[in-house]
Amino acid sequence: MRGDMLTLLLLADEAGAPASPFEVNFGIFFWTWVVFITLFFVLKRYAWPAIVRATEERERSIQAHLAKAEQANAKAERLAEENQRLLAEARGAAQQLIGDAKQAGDKERVLAVERTKKEQDALLDRARRDIAAERDKAIVQLRVEAVDLSLAAASKLIEERLSEDADRRLVEGYLKTLEARRARGGGAQH
């Protein structure tokens, strides 16, 4: 590596370049400034407007994206608030539906109890009517048997048999008079 630097220094010395970096060559200095200024004006005239234009467009694009991001953020916040409001309304509606369902259930339960009570009363009334009808039938049957027993007892006592139809009319007439007295409140008197 040392040899390469030495070779470069020898070549530079032969070309007329300064041997030390601190030596100033005014010819190179002048042409360097001419090239620099020329390049500066060429770049200023042609490249910098394009570079500045691209930079400004980039800046406008970034500003537009920032504005869109702010709008999107504001919209997202509005939507979040709207969602919270809708969620609160939905919860309120759900609570209302639950309350309505409970009221409807209570009302249905009351109606079912009333229907059951009415059905029970109807069944009880029908049972009472059936019992009364059976009692009336039993009373009639009992009277028939009482008449038959009375006739049998009377015929044994008098040892004479009367006609069965006449006997029956006689006993039934007597029983009816007893019922009529009982209905008037006089009671059964013999």
KOLVEX-453574 format. One line per 4 residues: their letters; for each residue x, y, z of C-alpha. Coordinates in steps of 0.001 Angstrom, whole numbers, plus 524288, in hexadecimal, padded with zeros to 5 digits. Last residue first. Example, Ala and Ser with C-alpha at 12.3 -4.5 7.8 and 13.67 -1.06 7.14 Angstrom:
SA) 83566,7FBDC,81BE4  8300C,7EE6C,81E78
// end
This chain:
HQAG) 5B8DA,76E49,8EFB8  5BFDD,77B6C,8EF0D  5CAEB,77E75,8E58F  5CF5C,78C46,8E6BA
GGRA) 5C71B,7985F,8E5F8  5D10A,79FB1,8DE3E  5C90A,7A0F9,8D1ED  5D2B1,797DE,8CB2F
RRAE) 5D121,78DA4,8D5F0  5C26A,78E03,8D4A8  5C364,78C5E,8C5EC  5CCE5,78129,8C78D
LTKL) 5C3A6,77A0C,8D0DD  5B86B,77C27,8C778  5C0CC,7767A,8BCB4  5C3F6,76A8A,8C503
YGEV) 5B579,76807,8C769  5B265,7691A,8B8FF  5BD74,75FA9,8B5F9  5B818,7560B,8BFE6
LRRD) 5AA27,75649,8BA58  5AE8C,75617,8AC4E  5B736,74A31,8AEE9  5AC5C,74305,8B5AE
ADES) 5A304,74593,8AA74  5AD0B,740C4,8A0BC  5B004,7345D,8A891  5A21A,73030,8AA5C
LREE) 59F7E,72CC5,8B860  5A4CF,72088,8BE66  59EE2,71BE8,8CAA7  5A5EB,7171E,8D612
ILKS) 5A367,723CC,8DD04  5B09F,7241E,8E30D  5B7C6,71CF8,8D871  5B1D3,725EF,8CE64
AAAL) 5B5C0,731AE,8D655  5C3E0,72D2D,8D774  5C4F2,72A4A,8C8F8  5BE5A,736F6,8C5B1
SLDV) 5C756,73E6C,8CEA6  5D326,73777,8C918  5CEFB,73A83,8BB1D  5CBFC,74883,8BEB8
AEVR) 5D926,749BF,8C593  5DFD1,743A0,8B9CA  5D96E,74D65,8B0C4  5DC70,75820,8BA51
LQVI) 5EAB1,753EB,8BB00  5EB93,753BE,8AC35  5E5F6,76168,8ABC4  5EF5D,765BF,8B665
AKDR) 5FAAC,75F1A,8AF7D  5F722,765DC,8A2D4  5F665,772DA,8A9DD  60390,77011,8B03E
EAAI) 60944,76C5C,8A2FC  6041E,77907,89D3E  60963,780C6,8A8D9  616A2,779FC,8A7A0
DRRA) 616F3,77CA6,89910  61353,78AD8,89B77  61DC2,78BD8,8A5F3  627B8,7856B,89CE9
RDLL) 62409,78EE5,89211  62597,79A44,89B6D  632DB,79508,89FE1  63746,79339,891D1
ADQE) 632E2,7A0F8,88E8A  639B6,7A639,89AA2  6462C,79EC8,89727  64574,7A388,8891A
KKTR) 6439E,7B15F,88E09  64EF9,7AFEA,89794  6577E,7AA07,88CED  65410,7B53F,883EA
EVAL) 6570F,7BEFD,88EC9  6640C,7B852,891B5  66759,7B836,88330  663C0,7C694,8822B
VREK) 66C69,7C9C5,88DD7  67793,7C1DC,887DD  67599,7C896,87ACD  67617,7D5D9,88180
DGAQ) 6826C,7D20B,888C2  6888E,7CCFB,87C4B  6848C,7D93E,874DE  68A3F,7E198,87FBD
KADG) 696D7,7D9A2,87FA4  69789,7DA80,870D0  69555,7E92D,8716F  6A048,7EA83,87B5E
ILQQ) 6A950,7E21A,8731F  6A5A7,7E9EB,86711  6A84D,7F6AE,86E4C  6B56E,7F17B,87302
AAGR) 6B8B1,7EDAD,8650A  6B47E,7FB0D,86033  6BD15,8018E,86A67  6C87A,7F8D6,866B3
AEAL) 6C626,7FBE1,85864  6C59E,80A63,85B71  6D27B,80977,862EE  6D888,801E7,857B5
LRQN) 6D376,80BF7,84E20  6D98F,816E6,85635  6E66B,80F95,85768  6E64A,80CB9,848D9
EEAL) 6E38C,81B05,845FB  6EEE1,81EFD,84EBD  6F7B9,81544,847C9  6F2B2,81A19,83AA9
REAK) 6F596,8281C,83E7B  70338,82423,84312  7058E,81CBD,83664  70100,8288B,82EAA
ANAQ) 70A5E,83155,83630  71572,827AB,833C0  711EB,826A3,82563  711AB,8356D,82461
EAKA) 71ED7,8364C,82B4B  72457,82BCA,82250  71EFB,832DA,81670  72556,83F82,81B12
LHAQ) 73230,8385E,81D74  73165,83224,80FFE  72EDD,83F66,809E1  73A4D,8455B,8115D
ISRE) 74322,83A1E,80CF9  73ED1,83C10,7FEED  7410C,84AAC,80009  74ECC,84828,8056D
REET) 7519E,83E48,7FAA9  74CD8,84800,7F0A2  7558F,8524C,7F6D6  76147,8491F,7F678
ARVI) 75E87,8453B,7E85F  75D6F,853A1,7E492  769EB,856F6,7EC0D  77130,84BD2,7E53C
APWA) 76BA8,84F88,7D801  76ED9,85DD8,7DA57  77C37,859B1,7DF69  7800B,851A9,7D39A
YRKL) 77EEB,85AEB,7C81F  782EC,868F3,7CB3A  7892B,86710,7D877  79010,85AB3,7D3E6
VFFL) 79547,861C4,7C7FD  798D6,86D97,7D055  7A024,86556,7DA60  7A6BC,85D35,7CFD7
TIFV) 7ABE6,86985,7C9B7  7B016,86EB9,7D70B  7B6E2,861EE,7DA8E  7BD63,86073,7CD33
VWTW) 7C27C,86E52,7CDB6  7C6D9,86CB7,7DBD3  7CE43,86040,7D8CD  7D41B,866B1,7CCF2
FFIG) 7D9B4,871C7,7D51C  7DF22,868F1,7DFD7  7E506,85F9E,7D5F4  7EC29,86AFC,7CFCB
FNVE) 7EF79,87105,7DCEF  7F6F0,8651F,7E1D3  7F7B2,86641,7F08C  80188,85E5C,7F878
FPSA) 7FC32,858E3,80512  7F945,84B9C,7FF52  807B3,84A1E,7FC80  80DE8,845B5,7EFB1
PAGA) 8069E,84F64,7E790  80237,84A14,7DA81  80B2E,84B8B,7CEE1  8081C,83E8D,7C86E
EDAL) 8156E,838C7,7CC28  81357,83BAD,7DA55  80601,83570,7D9F5  80BD1,82913,7D443
LLLT) 81632,828A0,7DED6  80C13,82AE0,7E96F  8037E,8201B,7E3FC  80EC3,81687,7E3DB
LMDG) 811EF,819A3,7F1DF  8040B,81750,7F590  80430,80A1B,7EEFA  810CF,80631,7F5AC
RM) 80B3A,808FD,802E4  80000,80000,80000
// end
